[in-house]
Amino acid sequence: MLKISLTIALKFAILICQYDHLIGFVMETIEIKIQVPREILKNIPDISKYTYEKFVLGLYLDEEISTGKAARMLNMPQDKFLEFCGKNNIPYFRSTPEEIQTEIQIMVGL
């Protein structure tokens, strides 16, 4: 096993990023250590980046954070985050067929 230290947070320079409204915004950070088999790393060039991206996607999927917050955490505009979700097979609309049918019925009734 290879021990890997991952900082699950953004660096200050990334937090400032391209959004003027984020200037001065600082997140508290924690460090998480995990152990993974060495052979897993052979096809992943940047394990820290890969793990952080999957962590943020997991928070988004679990509805712990919004698309806007996920995009900021990954230092990308929201439209790029939605493209990133698509590349990772994560649908933007996550409604069930029943929920969609209910919404259609509501709209038809208007």
Secondary structure in CASP SS format (residue, H / E / C, confidence):
PFRMAT SS
TARGET T0000
AUTHOR 0000-0000-0000
METHOD secondary structure of the structure
MODEL  1
M C 1.00
L E 1.00
K E 1.00
I E 1.00
S E 1.00
L E 1.00
T E 1.00
I E 1.00
A C 1.00
L C 1.00
K C 1.00
F H 1.00
A H 1.00
I H 1.00
L H 1.00
I H 1.00
C C 1.00
Q C 1.00
Y C 1.00
D H 1.00
H H 1.00
L H 1.00
I C 1.00
G C 1.00
F C 1.00
V C 1.00
M C 1.00
E C 1.00
T C 1.00
I E 1.00
E E 1.00
I E 1.00
K E 1.00
I E 1.00
Q E 1.00
V E 1.00
P C 1.00
R H 1.00
E H 1.00
I H 1.00
L H 1.00
K H 1.00
N H 1.00
I C 1.00
P C 1.00
D C 1.00
I H 1.00
S H 1.00
K H 1.00
Y H 1.00
T H 1.00
Y H 1.00
E H 1.00
K H 1.00
F H 1.00
V H 1.00
L H 1.00
G H 1.00
L H 1.00
Y H 1.00
L H 1.00
D C 1.00
E C 1.00
E C 1.00
I C 1.00
S C 1.00
T H 1.00
G H 1.00
K H 1.00
A H 1.00
A H 1.00
R H 1.00
M H 1.00
L C 1.00
N C 1.00
M C 1.00
P C 1.00
Q H 1.00
D H 1.00
K H 1.00
F H 1.00
L H 1.00
E H 1.00
F H 1.00
C H 1.00
G H 1.00
K H 1.00
N C 1.00
N C 1.00
I C 1.00
P C 1.00
Y C 1.00
F C 1.00
R C 1.00
S C 1.00
T C 1.00
P H 1.00
E H 1.00
E H 1.00
I H 1.00
Q H 1.00
T H 1.00
E H 1.00
I H 1.00
Q H 1.00
I H 1.00
M H 1.00
V H 1.00
G H 1.00
L C 1.00
END
